[in-house]
Amino acid sequence: MENVQDRLARAAAGTRQHGKIPVGFYASGAEIALPYILVKGAQRGPCLWVNGQVHGDELNGVMAAIDFANGLRPETMSGSVVVTPTANPMALDSRRKRTPQDDQDIDQTFPGNAYGFLSDRASHALFEQIHPVANCLVSLHTMNPLFQAKPYAVYKVRQGGKVTEDHLLKCTSFFQPSVSCRMDVGGAGELPGNIAGAIDYQCLLKGIPAFMIELGKGSYIEPENVALAVNGLTRLAAFLGILPGDAPPFSEVRRVTRRSWVNCGAGGLFRSEYRGGDTVKAGTAIGIVMDLTGREQETVVLDTDCIIIGVRRDPVVHTGDRVAFVAKEWSGYTVA
């Protein structure tokens, strides 16, 4: 197999090519591979790598990555774009967040292990192709399928690293996110697991600017969010100098520095009229849990001022279930 770096070097200027990154085999003998689209511009320049999906039930990013790649005109480009629509075809085939064969969240396994479980091998195969060529990486996601959310950004900061927070916020601004969330890498924070094993953080360790864009709801295609991502990728590529035209960043983003889940105490049916992006005051009831006869069992009240990032739309809840994801600390950030 010719690797992406060699393929880019040998490809004729102003061309589009397709390939695949081999990972392994299913028990049936069917090949497991990561398809990619490589678009090489007419002139030299940087490389933008777009990864459409690491979680199998997060589909808007897959479509956005493909639409973006197919809309490029290589004869007008300076530099290159590489798109991997999926980093985890095993999870995509089964519409699951985690890899069915080893029950791992592949976005906690980077940079991977060539001799590990299937998820480790897939993340290793992909990352070995990314880091020698990418000058910027965008990792596309969605929220949990149970939730409604407006598109938002997530980024991580490596202390003492080459990539600054201001640069990452500038890059996220092209996607007009409802919020841009700085995610804690040092601990579990609002999410369990190996946060430092994410593809974007591992790129940061290599000095490659990288961040996540969360494109609304999982398990469904939302055309407006697909279009928003394509527009954001186009503007980012122009900012990087890959595409022609002027694309100044949007002047301000809402930078979030603390997030948390809101959990219910009662079981039953959860109902809320709020939506992702809404700002609500402390003491506000964002929803109720009622039993199956319609009698109210719990009023879910926020204990501090919040921005709602996502709110549950699947109403069936048990004690302790998540009903909203909220920002608890934020500020307006002027992009330099």
N, C-alpha and C positions, 0 to 999 in steps of 0.2 A: 504493500500500500504506500502510495506517495503521500507524505504528510502535507498539511495545509501550507506550511511555510515554503516547502519546495514547490507546491502547486502554484502559490502566488508568484514565486520567483520565475517560474517557467511560463506562466500564462501570458498570452499576448495581451498587450494593452488594449483597453476598451472592449473587454469580453466578459461573458457570463458563463460560469461553469457549475456543474453539480458533482457532488461526491458523497462519500460516506466514511465514517470513522468506525472501524470494526470494534466490537466489544466482546462477543462470544456467541454462544448458541443455546437455543432452547433444547429440551430433551428430545423433541421431534427432529432436531437437526436444522431447524429454521435459524437463519442468521439473526443475531442481534447487532444492530448498527445504528449510528447516529447520522442521519442525512444532513448535508449542508449545502448552502448556496453560496458561491463565491463570485463576487462582482468586482472586477479589477478595472480601475479607471484608466483613462487615456494618459494621464499624467501621474507622476509620483506624488505620494502624500501619505497621511496616516491611515491606520486601519481601525474601523469601528466594528466590534463584534456584538451581535444581538442574539441573545438566547431566549427563545420563545417560551420555554416551559421546563421546569424541573419537577413540578408536582402534577400528577396525571389528571387531576380534575380541574386544572386551571387553564382554560382554553382560549380566552381572548388574546393572550400573548402569542399563541401559536399562529392564529390568523393574522395578527398585526405584523408579526415578523415576516410571514410569507408575503403579505400585501406590500410591505415596505420594500422587500428585496425585488419583487416583480415590477415595482414601479420605478426602479432606478434605471437611468440611462447611462451606461458606462462610458460612452464617448464624451459625456460632459463632466466626468468625475476626475478629481485629483486625489488618488489614494484608493482605498478598497473598503468593501463591506463584506463581512462573512456572517451568515445567518445560520444558526442551528435551531430549527423549529422546535426540536425536542432534545432535552438532555436525558430523558428517562422514558424511552418508548415502552418499557415494561409496565410502568405505571399508567402511561397514556392508554395503552391497549385495554387495561382493566378499569379505567376511569377512577383510579384511586390516587390519593395523595402519595402514599408510600409504595415502594417497590414490593410487589407481592411475593417475590422469591425470597427476600430476606427481611421484610418489614422495616426497612430503613427509610428515613427521610434523606433522600440523596443530597439535599442542600445542607446537610450537616456532615457530609463525608469528604468534601474537597480538602486537599488536593487529590485525595483518592489513594488507592493501593492496587498496584498491578497484580497482586497475588491474594487479594482479599475477597470479600463477598461480591456478589454481582454489582451491587450499587457502588462499592468502592472501585471496582474495575471500570465501570462506566464513567464515574467522575474523574478517575485518573486518565482514561483515554481522552476525554474531552479537555481537561485542563492542560494536558501536555501539548495539545494543539493550540490552545488559546494563548498561553503566556508568552510564547516566542514572537507572536505577531501583533497582538492587540495593543492599541494605544488608548482604547476606551472600551468598556463593556457595559451593556445594559441587560439586566436580568429581569424578564417580564414575569409577573405573577398575577394572581387574583386573590381575593379574600375567600374564606370558607364558603362553600355553596349555600350554607344556611343563612347567610347574611347579605343585606343590601349595603353597598358602599359606593361612595364617589371615588374616582381614581385618586390615589395618593402615592407619595414617594417614601422610600425607606433607604437610609444610608448609614454607613458605619464610618467611624473615624479611627485610624490607627495613630496613636500618640507617637509623635516623632517621625511619622512617615512623610513621604514626598508629596502625597496628595492632600491638599488642604480642604478643610470643611467648606470654605468659601467656594472653591472650585466645584465641589460636589453639589452644593446648593444651586450654583449657577447652572449646572447641567440638568438638575431635576426641574428647574424652573421652565424649561422648554416644554414640559408636559402639562403645565398649568395645574399642578396637583392641588387638591383641597388642603393638604398639609404635607410637609416634608419632615419625616420623623427620624431623628438620630437614635439609632438602636445601640443599646449597651452590649458590648462584646464581652466584658469582663465577668458577667454573671448571667444567670438564667433570665433575669428581668421579668418581663410579662410573658415570656415563652420559655418552655423547658428545652433542654438539649444543648448540643454543641454549636452555639451560634457562630463561633469563629470558623466552623467548617463550611460556611456558605461560600458560594462561588465568587460573590462580589468582594468579600473580605479577603479571600485568598488572592484575588487580583491586586487588592490594595497592598498586600505584603510584597508583591512584586513591583510595586510602584505604578500600577495601572489604575487610573480612575475607573471606578465601577460603582454601580448603585442599582436599586430595585425600583420598579414601577409596578404598583398594584392596580390592576385594571378592573375594578368592580367585582362582580359576582362570579364565583366558580361554577363549573359544569354547564354553563350556557354561553352562547355567543351573544354579545351585546354590541351591535354594529356601531353605536355612537362611541363606545370605549375603544373598539378596534380602530376607528378613524382617528380618535384623539391620540392614540399611541403612534400611528403612522405619521401624523402631523408633528408630534414631538420628536420622533426619530429623524424626520426630515430636517427639522430646525436644528437639532443637535449636530447632524452631519454637516450642515452648512456652517455652523459655528466652528466645527473642527477643521473646516477648509476642504472637506471631501466633496461637497456639493456647491455649485455656484450660488451666489446671492448672499444678501446680508440677513443674518438672523440674530439680532441682539437678544440677550436673555430678558425674561420678564423681570421687572425691577424689584419685586418683593415677593417673598414666600412666607408662609406661616411655619416657623421652625418649631417642631415639637421635641421636647427633651424628656418627657415622661408620659408613658401610656399605661393603661391597665384594662383588664376585663372587668365587666360588671356581671355578677352572678346572681341568680335568683335563689330564694330560700324555699319557695313553695313549688309544687309540681302542678302541671295543668297545661293551659294554653296561654302563651304570652302574646300580648297585643301592644303595639306602639305606633303612634302617628309620626314619630320623628324619623329623619333620614340622615344618611351620612353627609357630613359637612355642616350640620346644624350646630350652632353654639348655644349652650344652655347654662342657666345659672344654678348655683348650689341650692339644694332643696327642691329642685324640679322633679316631678314624677315623670319619668320617660316612658312608662308603660305599666301595665298591670298583668298579673297572672290570675286567671280565673279557672274554676273547675269546669267539668263538662256539662254542668247545668247553667253556666254563665255567672255563677256567684264569685265575687272577687275574693281571692285568697291572699294576694300580696300586692302592694303598690311598690314599684321599684323606683327608689329616689336616689338622686345623685348627691354625694356628700361634699362636692366641690364644683366650682365652675369647670365646664368641660366642653370640648369639641367632640361631637360624635363622629368617629371614623367609620364605624359600621354598626348596624343594628339588625337584630335577628328578625328574619321573615318566616322561617319555619316555626310555627307557633308551639309545637309539642316540646315541652320542657319538663325536666325532672329537677329535684333539689340539687343545687350546685351548678346547673347548666349555665353557659354563657349567654347573655341576652344582648350585650352591647360591648363594643370596643371603643374606648374613649381616650382622648388626649387630656392630660391633667396639668401639664405645664407647657406653655408655648409663648412665643413672642414673634412680632413682625421682624423679619430679617431683610435688610436692604442688600440686594445682590450687587457686588462691586462691578 
